[in-house]
Amino acid sequence: MGTDAKSSGFYDKYPYFAKLTIPANTYNGVDYDTPSFQDSTLWVANDKMINSFLNIISDSAAEGVVRSQERVELPRLHPLLYRRSGQDIKG
């Protein structure tokens, strides 16, 4: 996927997508790195919006955002997002 997407001009035609490698063992039974792509979402809001934000995302989405900090550097996350995800606050 990664080589094909680059050689076909996919990333030039759709610049809002970026290359991504899903690390080995992210999913059960997949013990190798897997090339893929991602689109980016940036949520920017006043901290008074956290309750509205938490009302529109699922528990698994909250957990995914918090867990993604293990792989990429994210800005400081609101403590209620950690609580919703069931994860401990890091950093």
C-alpha positions as CSV (number, residue, x, y, z in Angstrom):
1,M,0.0,0.0,0.0
2,G,2.7,2.5,1.0
3,T,4.8,2.2,-2.2
4,D,1.7,2.0,-4.4
5,A,0.1,5.0,-2.9
6,K,3.3,7.1,-3.3
7,S,4.0,6.0,-6.8
8,S,0.4,6.5,-8.0
9,G,0.4,10.1,-6.8
10,F,-2.2,9.4,-4.1
11,Y,-0.5,11.6,-1.5
12,D,-0.2,14.4,-4.0
13,K,-3.8,14.2,-5.1
14,Y,-5.1,13.9,-1.5
15,P,-2.6,15.9,0.6
16,Y,-4.8,15.5,3.7
17,F,-3.7,11.9,3.9
18,A,-0.4,10.9,5.3
19,K,1.6,7.6,5.4
20,L,1.2,5.5,8.5
21,T,2.7,2.3,9.6
22,I,0.6,0.2,11.9
23,P,3.1,-1.4,14.3
24,A,3.4,-5.2,14.5
25,N,1.1,-6.7,17.2
26,T,-1.3,-3.8,17.3
27,Y,-4.0,-6.4,16.2
28,N,-4.1,-10.0,17.3
29,G,-2.5,-12.3,14.7
30,V,-0.7,-9.5,12.8
31,D,2.9,-9.8,13.9
32,Y,4.4,-7.5,11.2
33,D,4.3,-3.8,10.5
34,T,1.5,-2.9,8.1
35,P,1.7,0.1,5.7
36,S,-1.4,2.2,5.7
37,F,-2.5,5.9,5.6
38,Q,-4.2,8.3,7.9
39,D,-6.1,11.5,7.8
40,S,-5.5,14.0,10.5
41,T,-8.1,15.5,12.9
42,L,-7.3,18.4,15.1
43,W,-9.7,19.2,17.9
44,V,-9.2,22.7,19.3
45,A,-11.7,23.9,21.9
46,N,-11.9,26.0,25.0
47,D,-11.6,23.7,28.0
48,K,-15.2,24.6,28.9
49,M,-16.2,22.4,25.9
50,I,-14.9,19.1,27.3
51,N,-18.3,17.9,28.4
52,S,-19.8,18.5,25.0
53,F,-16.8,16.8,23.4
54,L,-17.2,13.8,25.7
55,N,-20.9,13.6,24.8
56,I,-20.1,13.1,21.1
57,I,-17.3,10.5,21.3
58,S,-17.5,6.9,22.3
59,D,-15.6,5.4,25.2
60,S,-13.4,3.5,22.7
61,A,-12.6,6.7,20.8
62,A,-11.6,8.4,24.1
63,E,-9.4,5.4,24.9
64,G,-7.9,5.5,21.4
65,V,-6.9,9.1,21.7
66,V,-5.3,8.5,25.1
67,R,-3.5,5.4,23.9
68,S,-2.2,7.2,20.8
69,Q,0.1,9.2,23.1
70,E,2.1,6.0,23.4
71,R,3.0,6.3,19.7
72,V,3.0,10.0,18.9
73,E,3.5,13.2,20.7
74,L,0.1,14.9,21.4
75,P,-0.6,18.1,23.2
76,R,-1.8,17.9,26.8
77,L,-5.1,16.1,27.1
78,H,-7.9,17.1,29.4
79,P,-8.1,15.0,32.6
80,L,-11.7,14.1,31.9
81,L,-10.6,12.5,28.6
82,Y,-8.4,10.2,30.6
83,R,-11.2,9.4,33.0
84,R,-13.6,8.6,30.1
85,S,-11.0,6.3,28.6
86,G,-10.3,4.5,31.8
87,Q,-6.6,5.2,31.4
88,D,-4.2,6.8,33.9
89,I,-3.0,10.3,33.3
90,K,0.5,10.3,31.8
91,G,3.0,13.1,32.0
